[in-house]
Amino acid sequence: MTDRGLQWFAPFGVDEDLISKVLSEATARGADFADLFFEHRTVRSLGLEDGAVNRAYAGVDLGVGVRVVRGDQTGYAYSEDLSIEAVLQAARTAAAIADGSPKPRTAAFAVQPVANRYPILRPWANVATADKLPMLRELERRAFAADSRIQKVNLSFADSSGAMLVATSDGRLAFDLQPMTVLSLSCTAEHNGRRESGGYNVAARDDFSFYDPSRLDRLVNRAVERTTILFDAVPAPAGEMTVVLGAGSSGILLHEAIGHGLEADFNRKGVSIYADKLGKAIAGPLVTIVDDATLPHARGSINIDDEGNPAGCTELVVGGVLQSFLHDQISAKHYGVAPTGNGRREDFRSQPLPRMRSTYMRPGPHTRDEIIASVKNGIFCDHFANGQVQIGAGDFTFYVRSGWLIEDGKLTRPIKDVNLVGNGPKVLEQIDMVGDDLLIDEGGWTCGKDGQSVPVSQGMPSVRVGKMTVGGRG
């Protein structure tokens, strides 16, 4: 345990002596804090279309990011060359923001304990293309066989293995190995001269055993169903009405319209609408929202964040009351609290920012059927595609790929191409029923912020929003 991270990076010339020298250089001009983020990542992807492999890629990424913090300022530099000369030069560049005398630095390093939330039995480096192709070909065959209207099938498979080592000027060493895999199936169908497209994808921090028969069945069935149901879908009604958000992928609305507004950097700068709401009620008593890094094998789970801090479960809203923001080290220092393990970065070329991991609403007392039965006229949202949100005001627009009309308490006709328009805080206030059917969506969600992308998970139980603006054509 003590030497695991150093052992991993030793073949690239990284040892404790190099780390000590670089941190000394990074703090030589009076930095408050400095850290090094070493990363070694291998990525492989494979695509199948029209029965043939049309994409294949393999890559290796290696480098280090050097961060220097002085007050509210951050200096950052990175190097793809891990020689002592190159990394020292990166440290000097990052340290240029400071102008003072060196501060004492912890001489010895303490290895941080790290959880094991995504154990793997067979590393992806030991899984050959010949192991993956039969599975992809069988999925393609099954998709075509599922419905005669399917005209085209596209499959995309990717896996990666990442090693990260964080060393800090206050004497911490933290190491993690992070696997990832994503499998996507999309198809195009034709019926009476109309064409429709749809798909489904699954992702996890797991090994090849993740693709068990039940998950592959679900992948094919849902991809085909999401495509062919669109032939029967009618335009959505327009106007203000009751909206039921289905369990699972509806978590994208929670992530975008609320989650980003709770990231502490936006609040520290006074940008977010939640900046002055700590300790205050921002939703009804049924609403409890968490950001959780501990779900086994979830795409958004992490053992440690990219600052080397332990990653746990952060309760953001409890019983409608705002309890916490999502903190990295800089925002935690500003607020006088401990980091919540939300300092994340895309890779060693990027500096960490407060970011979500797995964000979801905890279940409530109502059943899904009870929630639907309570709606006289409204819509049920099943499959979200994308959206936009203004962090400051909390205003959002979301595109719902498919859903259902609710008429007299029953799901009746499928609908498509729905826009939900609203305001995050107001939606929270309008939630008046929360289901007991929490579902963490298994899809390959990716969150973007300041030009960086990181893998995340999200989830919801079924939820009734008493009033929301729906943009449709009906």
Secondary structure, 3 states (H helix, E strand, C coil): CCCHHHHHHHHHCCCHHHHHHHHHHHCCCCCCEEEEEEEEEEEEEEEEECCEEEEEEEEEEEEEEEEEEECCEEEEEEECCCCHHHHHHHHHHHHCCCCCCCCCCCCCCEECCCCCCCCCCCCHHHCCHHHHHHHHHHHHHHHHHHCCCEEEEEEEEEEEEEEEEEEECCCEEEEEEEEEEEEEEEEEEEECCEEEEEEEEEEECCCHHHCCHHHHHHHHHHHHHHHHHHHCCEECCCEEEEEEECCCCCHHHHHHHHHHHHEHHHHHCCCCCCCCCCCCECCCCCCCEEEECCCCCCCCCCCECCCCCECCEEEEEECCEECCCECCHHHHHHHCCCCCCCEECCCCCCCCEECCCEEEECCCCECHHHHHHCCCEEEEEEEEEEEEECCCCCEEEEEEEEEEEEECCEEEEEEEEEEEEEEHHHHHHHEEEEECCCEECCCCCEEEECCEEEECEEEECCEEEEEEEEECCC
